[in-house]
């Protein structure tokens, strides 16, 4: 599976929901960038009661493609 403009690794373990660091690792970007995109509403997420975020990999992948997200934006 090839996805344009992102370096997605489909072979890494994929639980039902990912932490912010797991998303950053999956898409080869920094945690700070994922946090920025989350706060700006570009990436759908679930906020836990302790304030941490969780992400569904398909929703994140779709957001990367829809918004043409790349490292440095």
Z-matrix of the N, CA and C atoms (Angstrom, degrees):
N
C 1 1.445
C 2 1.521 1 108.44
N 3 1.298 2 117.32 1 121.14
C 4 1.459 3 122.25 2 179.04
C 5 1.522 4 108.37 3 -111.94
N 6 1.325 5 115.86 4 130.20
C 7 1.457 6 121.49 5 178.63
C 8 1.519 7 107.33 6 -117.86
N 9 1.309 8 116.71 7 127.23
C 10 1.466 9 121.27 8 -178.77
C 11 1.515 10 111.87 9 -69.39
N 12 1.295 11 117.64 10 141.73
C 13 1.455 12 128.74 11 169.84
C 14 1.528 13 115.75 12 70.78
N 15 1.323 14 119.53 13 1.05
C 16 1.460 15 120.26 14 173.23
C 17 1.519 16 109.06 15 -134.05
N 18 1.302 17 115.98 16 153.59
C 19 1.461 18 120.68 17 178.73
C 20 1.517 19 108.91 18 -104.00
N 21 1.314 20 116.49 19 74.32
C 22 1.454 21 124.03 20 -178.41
C 23 1.522 22 109.76 21 -85.12
N 24 1.314 23 117.66 22 133.92
C 25 1.456 24 121.47 23 179.54
C 26 1.525 25 109.70 24 -108.20
N 27 1.341 26 118.18 25 97.52
C 28 1.464 27 120.46 26 -177.02
C 29 1.519 28 113.96 27 -72.10
N 30 1.323 29 117.95 28 -7.01
C 31 1.457 30 120.85 29 -176.71
C 32 1.522 31 113.54 30 -92.37
N 33 1.335 32 117.72 31 -9.02
C 34 1.461 33 119.56 32 175.17
C 35 1.520 34 108.90 33 -72.78
N 36 1.325 35 116.43 34 151.32
C 37 1.462 36 121.49 35 179.08
C 38 1.526 37 110.17 36 -56.83
N 39 1.332 38 116.19 37 135.50
C 40 1.454 39 120.74 38 -177.51
C 41 1.527 40 111.41 39 -125.21
N 42 1.320 41 118.21 40 93.96
C 43 1.465 42 120.26 41 173.94
C 44 1.526 43 109.62 42 -71.54
N 45 1.340 44 117.49 43 177.63
C 46 1.468 45 120.99 44 -179.39
C 47 1.519 46 112.44 45 -59.97
N 48 1.317 47 117.30 46 -39.30
C 49 1.458 48 119.99 47 177.60
C 50 1.517 49 109.26 48 -134.40
N 51 1.328 50 115.07 49 148.12
C 52 1.458 51 121.43 50 -176.38
C 53 1.521 52 110.77 51 -112.41
N 54 1.314 53 116.52 52 150.24
C 55 1.460 54 121.91 53 172.35
C 56 1.521 55 108.34 54 -79.81
N 57 1.316 56 115.52 55 170.41
C 58 1.466 57 120.13 56 179.56
C 59 1.528 58 110.92 57 -62.37
N 60 1.332 59 117.72 58 -38.15
C 61 1.467 60 119.87 59 179.54
C 62 1.528 61 111.53 60 -70.81
N 63 1.321 62 117.50 61 -33.37
C 64 1.462 63 120.11 62 176.60
C 65 1.527 64 111.29 63 -67.47
N 66 1.333 65 116.65 64 -38.96
C 67 1.469 66 120.53 65 176.77
C 68 1.522 67 109.69 66 -63.67
N 69 1.330 68 116.34 67 -44.65
C 70 1.465 69 120.30 68 179.38
C 71 1.527 70 110.71 69 -59.66
N 72 1.334 71 116.78 70 -41.80
C 73 1.460 72 120.54 71 179.65
C 74 1.530 73 110.92 72 -67.63
N 75 1.326 74 117.21 73 -42.38
C 76 1.471 75 121.49 74 -179.46
C 77 1.525 76 111.67 75 -58.84
N 78 1.342 77 116.46 76 -39.15
C 79 1.464 78 120.56 77 -173.61
C 80 1.516 79 113.11 78 -106.67
N 81 1.323 80 116.21 79 7.75
C 82 1.463 81 122.17 80 174.01
C 83 1.532 82 112.83 81 57.11
N 84 1.336 83 115.49 82 47.17
C 85 1.460 84 122.21 83 174.49
C 86 1.529 85 107.99 84 -132.48
N 87 1.316 86 117.07 85 170.66
C 88 1.452 87 121.18 86 -179.19
C 89 1.520 88 113.02 87 -79.45
N 90 1.318 89 115.86 88 154.16
C 91 1.459 90 122.54 89 177.65
C 92 1.532 91 110.35 90 -59.67
N 93 1.331 92 116.24 91 -39.04
C 94 1.462 93 120.42 92 -179.64
C 95 1.531 94 111.39 93 -61.52
N 96 1.326 95 116.18 94 -37.66
C 97 1.462 96 120.62 95 179.48
C 98 1.529 97 110.83 96 -68.53
N 99 1.326 98 117.62 97 -41.56
C 100 1.465 99 121.03 98 176.74
C 101 1.524 100 109.51 99 -62.18
N 102 1.330 101 116.72 100 -42.51
C 103 1.462 102 121.00 101 178.32
C 104 1.539 103 110.49 102 -61.11
N 105 1.310 104 117.18 103 -43.88
C 106 1.472 105 122.29 104 178.94
C 107 1.525 106 110.81 105 -60.91
N 108 1.341 107 116.89 106 -46.74
C 109 1.461 108 120.91 107 179.83
C 110 1.523 109 111.08 108 -65.82
N 111 1.341 110 117.26 109 -35.30
C 112 1.463 111 121.27 110 177.78
C 113 1.521 112 110.13 111 -64.92
N 114 1.325 113 115.97 112 -49.14
C 115 1.461 114 121.08 113 -178.94
C 116 1.531 115 112.18 114 -63.04
N 117 1.315 116 117.56 115 -31.53
C 118 1.470 117 120.62 116 -179.83
C 119 1.533 118 112.15 117 -85.98
N 120 1.338 119 117.16 118 -1.09
C 121 1.460 120 121.01 119 175.79
C 122 1.509 121 115.28 120 84.70
N 123 1.320 122 118.00 121 10.72
C 124 1.466 123 120.37 122 -179.10
C 125 1.532 124 112.89 123 -79.30
N 126 1.331 125 116.96 124 -23.95
C 127 1.459 126 121.14 125 -178.52
C 128 1.528 127 109.14 126 -120.49
N 129 1.341 128 117.79 127 122.39
C 130 1.463 129 119.68 128 177.44
C 131 1.528 130 110.70 129 -66.36
N 132 1.322 131 115.66 130 144.45
C 133 1.460 132 119.87 131 -176.39
C 134 1.519 133 110.91 132 -153.37
N 135 1.302 134 114.98 133 168.69
C 136 1.462 135 123.76 134 173.70
C 137 1.515 136 106.11 135 -116.57
N 138 1.330 137 117.34 136 130.79
C 139 1.457 138 120.69 137 176.94
C 140 1.525 139 108.34 138 -99.44
N 141 1.324 140 116.00 139 122.80
C 142 1.457 141 121.29 140 178.25
C 143 1.524 142 110.22 141 -78.81
N 144 1.325 143 116.85 142 166.04
C 145 1.464 144 120.89 143 -178.84
C 146 1.521 145 112.51 144 -62.27
N 147 1.334 146 117.73 145 -24.92
C 148 1.464 147 120.78 146 178.81
C 149 1.534 148 112.21 147 -87.72
N 150 1.353 149 117.49 148 4.36
C 151 1.457 150 121.78 149 177.23
C 152 1.518 151 114.88 150 91.78
N 153 1.318 152 117.79 151 -7.29
C 154 1.462 153 120.15 152 178.39
C 155 1.522 154 110.09 153 -76.67
N 156 1.332 155 115.37 154 156.60
C 157 1.455 156 121.84 155 179.20
C 158 1.520 157 110.78 156 -102.59
N 159 1.327 158 115.61 157 149.64
C 160 1.456 159 122.30 158 169.88
C 161 1.523 160 107.00 159 -131.55
N 162 1.321 161 115.14 160 149.37
C 163 1.464 162 121.76 161 -174.44
C 164 1.518 163 109.71 162 -131.52
N 165 1.323 164 116.26 163 145.15
C 166 1.464 165 121.69 164 171.58
C 167 1.518 166 106.79 165 -95.12
N 168 1.318 167 116.31 166 127.82
C 169 1.459 168 121.55 167 -171.06
C 170 1.523 169 112.16 168 -57.86
N 171 1.329 170 118.53 169 -41.13
C 172 1.467 171 120.43 170 -179.61
C 173 1.520 172 110.80 171 -64.09
N 174 1.333 173 117.28 172 -41.83
C 175 1.464 174 120.48 173 179.66
C 176 1.532 175 111.31 174 -65.22
N 177 1.326 176 116.35 175 -38.97
C 178 1.465 177 120.25 176 178.87
C 179 1.527 178 110.05 177 -67.71
N 180 1.323 179 116.79 178 -45.49
C 181 1.463 180 120.65 179 178.85
C 182 1.528 181 110.69 180 -59.38
N 183 1.334 182 116.50 181 -43.90
C 184 1.469 183 120.30 182 178.24
C 185 1.527 184 111.32 183 -63.05
N 186 1.342 185 117.09 184 -38.78
C 187 1.474 186 121.19 185 178.55
C 188 1.527 187 110.72 186 -65.92
N 189 1.337 188 117.16 187 -39.54
C 190 1.462 189 120.52 188 178.05
C 191 1.520 190 110.10 189 -60.50
N 192 1.321 191 116.77 190 -43.23
C 193 1.461 192 120.52 191 -178.36
C 194 1.527 193 111.43 192 -73.02
N 195 1.324 194 117.76 193 -44.11
C 196 1.457 195 122.43 194 -177.99
C 197 1.528 196 111.35 195 -63.27
N 198 1.327 197 116.66 196 -43.87
C 199 1.457 198 121.30 197 -175.73
C 200 1.521 199 113.58 198 -94.34
N 201 1.339 200 116.70 199 1.44
C 202 1.467 201 122.60 200 -179.27
C 203 1.541 202 110.91 201 51.08
N 204 1.338 203 114.62 202 48.48
C 205 1.466 204 120.57 203 -177.93
C 206 1.518 205 110.14 204 -74.94
N 207 1.314 206 115.07 205 136.15
C 208 1.463 207 122.18 206 178.20
C 209 1.507 208 108.38 207 -141.16
N 210 1.307 209 116.65 208 161.02
C 211 1.452 210 121.76 209 176.96
C 212 1.520 211 109.24 210 -57.91
N 213 1.328 212 116.59 211 133.61
C 214 1.450 213 121.66 212 176.11
C 215 1.517 214 114.47 213 99.39
N 216 1.335 215 117.91 214 -4.86
C 217 1.471 216 119.36 215 179.98
C 218 1.507 217 110.70 216 -85.34
